[in-house]
Amino acid sequence: MLTNLMEKVVDDLTEKALINYDDICKCPICVADIKAITLNKIPPQYVTRTKGVLFTRVNNLTSQFETDIIKEIGLSIEIVSKNPQHD
């Protein structure tokens, strides 16, 4: 099992962040674009075993870590809302 833990973190935090944005498109295409842009801006954290998943999650449970990811999500939301990739 090879897993980038940042995918789960970005999934969860994007859903929470989008609640605060009433005036943007939240279709699956735009949400996927927001997540992809965010994931390309942050370092991946790959693990191969359950033990690594637990260790990494504990290390990431800081408010600064979450704040940094939410900041990147906000920037990605701005990019996608100004340039949606659908009709």
N, C-alpha and C positions, 0 to 999 in steps of 0.2 A: 504494500500500500504506500503510495507516494502522494502526499497531500500538501497543498499550499494553504496553510491555516488562514492566511489573509483573505482568501475568498469567502470564508464563512464570516469573518469579522466584517468585511465590507458589505456582504449581503445583509447582515443584521443591522449595521449602522446606517446603511442607505435607506432601508425601510423606515427607520426611526426619523432620519433627517427629512425624508420626503413629506412627512406629516406637516412640517412647517412651511411647505411651499404649496400654496393653493393655485397659483397662476401658471404652473408649468405642466407640460404633457407628462403623464406617468404611464404611458403605454409600455408594453414589454420591450419594444425597440429602444425607446429613450432610457428606460431604467437599465437595460443591458449596456448601453453606451456609457452611462454614468459610472457603472461598476467597472467597465473595462478601462476607462480613462483613469479612474482612481487606482486600480490595481497596477496600471503601468507607471504610476508615479511613486508607489511605495515599494519598499524592498519585500520580496517574497520571504516566507518562512516555511520551508519545506520540512516535513517530518515523515518518518517511515514506519513508526510504531506508535501504539497507543500511549506508551510511556512518554514519548516525545511530544505528543499532542497535549497531554496533561501538563507537562513541564512548561511548554511554550504558552499555553493559555494562562497559567498562573503568572508568568512573567509579564504578560500583556495586560493584566487587569489593573492598570494604573490609569488615573484620570488623565495624565498628560498624554499617554499613548492614545487613548480614546479621543481626546481633543485634537490631536494631530491628524488622526484619520478622518474625523468629522470635518476638519478644515479642508482637507483634500477633496472630500465628497462635495462640499459646498462649492469649491472651485469647478469641479466636474459638472455639477448641476448648472452652473452659469454657462459653461461652454456648450452643453447640450441644449439648454433652453434657447440659446441664441442661434444655434445651428442644428436643428433637428434633422435626422437623416431619413425621414419618411415623408410621404405626401400628405 
